[in-house]
Amino acid sequence: METIHAAERLAALGHESRLEIFRLLVQAGPDGINASLIGETLGLPPATCSFHLAHLTRVGLICARQESRFIYYSADFGAMDDLIAFLTANCCNGNACLPKTAAVNTVAKRRARKG
């Protein structure tokens, strides 16, 4: 991952509402949630929610799909994995120094959901 892409994604997550949206979508899993439910759950007005969803989509952290008249958003787990890998690359000269990351074993969880 290029530094500019990582910076864009981190900047997008640096806003409280976008971080809440992203975390909600991660919890929802690959099926995602429709836009109106995201707004209702987080107490965001439709226009504000739409703005933040568009921003997260633009930087590649979430994906949208349309079903009938609803748009469903889901976290792009591959993009999240790439960002985490970028942040932790070359950490501690290859030694296991991230016990919280190792404890949640997020890569295995995501792969299990896809299968």
C-alpha positions in Angstrom: 0.0 0.0 0.0 1.3 3.4 -0.8 1.7 6.0 1.9 -0.8 8.4 0.3 -3.5 5.7 0.3 -2.9 4.9 3.9 -3.0 8.6 4.8 -6.3 9.1 3.0 -7.9 6.1 4.8 -6.6 7.1 8.2 -7.8 10.7 7.7 -11.2 9.4 6.8 -11.3 7.3 10.0 -10.1 10.3 11.9 -13.6 11.8 11.9 -15.8 10.5 14.8 -18.9 9.8 12.7 -17.0 8.0 10.0 -15.2 5.9 12.5 -18.5 4.9 14.1 -19.9 4.0 10.7 -16.9 1.9 9.9 -17.0 0.1 13.2 -20.7 -0.6 12.8 -20.1 -2.0 9.3 -17.2 -4.2 10.6 -19.6 -5.6 13.2 -22.3 -6.2 10.6 -20.0 -8.4 8.6 -19.9 -9.0 4.8 -23.7 -8.6 4.3 -23.6 -5.0 5.5 -26.4 -2.7 6.5 -28.6 -0.4 4.5 -27.9 3.3 4.6 -31.1 4.3 6.4 -30.4 1.8 9.2 -26.9 3.1 9.6 -28.2 6.6 10.0 -30.9 5.5 12.5 -28.5 3.4 14.5 -26.0 6.2 14.8 -28.5 9.1 15.0 -27.2 10.8 11.8 -29.4 12.9 9.6 -29.8 11.3 6.1 -27.7 14.0 4.3 -24.9 13.7 6.9 -24.9 9.9 6.8 -24.8 10.0 3.0 -21.8 12.4 3.0 -19.8 10.2 5.4 -20.7 7.0 3.5 -19.6 8.6 0.2 -16.3 9.6 1.8 -15.6 6.2 3.2 -16.5 4.7 -0.2 -14.2 7.1 -2.1 -11.2 6.1 0.0 -11.9 2.4 -0.4 -12.8 1.4 3.1 -16.4 0.4 2.4 -18.3 -1.0 -0.6 -21.9 -0.3 -1.7 -24.4 -2.5 -3.4 -27.9 -1.8 -4.5 -30.8 -4.2 -3.9 -34.1 -3.0 -5.1 -34.4 0.6 -3.8 -32.0 0.1 -0.9 -28.2 0.7 -0.9 -26.3 -1.7 1.4 -22.9 -0.8 2.7 -20.3 -3.2 4.0 -16.7 -2.8 5.2 -14.0 -3.8 2.7 -12.2 -6.3 4.9 -9.4 -6.6 2.4 -8.8 -2.8 2.6 -8.9 -2.9 6.4 -6.4 -5.8 6.4 -4.1 -3.9 4.0 -4.2 -0.8 6.2 -3.4 -2.8 9.4 -0.6 -4.6 7.6 0.8 -1.2 6.4 0.7 0.2 9.9 2.4 -2.8 11.4 4.9 -3.7 8.7 8.4 -4.0 10.0 7.2 -3.5 13.6 9.7 -4.4 16.3 12.1 -6.0 13.7 9.7 -8.9 13.1 9.2 -9.9 16.7 5.7 -10.5 18.0 5.1 -7.3 19.9 1.4 -6.6 19.3 -0.4 -8.9 21.9 -3.8 -7.2 21.4 -3.7 -7.6 17.7 -2.6 -11.2 18.0 -5.3 -11.9 20.6 -8.2 -10.9 18.4 -6.9 -12.8 15.4 -8.9 -10.6 13.0 -7.4 -12.1 9.8 -8.6 -15.6 10.7 -12.1 -14.3 11.6 -12.5 -12.5 8.3 -11.3 -15.5 6.3 -13.8 -17.7 8.1 -16.7 -15.4 7.3 -15.8 -15.4 3.6 -15.6 -19.2 3.3 
